[in-house]
Amino acid sequence: MSVSVANIQPIVALIAGVLILVMPRLLNFIVAIYLILVGIIGLGLIK
């Protein structure tokens, strides 16, 4: 897998989502789930 400019945003979203899950709060869970889903969809793992 090559990393291009189009893949940077989803990768950052995944990293941010995982980091937010490490320090859980209700709002953080909601934001983390959103970021992880955007990252997965952006990488093309889910169509």
Secondary structure, DSSP 8 states (H G I E B T S, - for coil): ----HHHHHHHHHHHHHHHHHHS--HHHHHHHHHHHHHHHHHHTS--
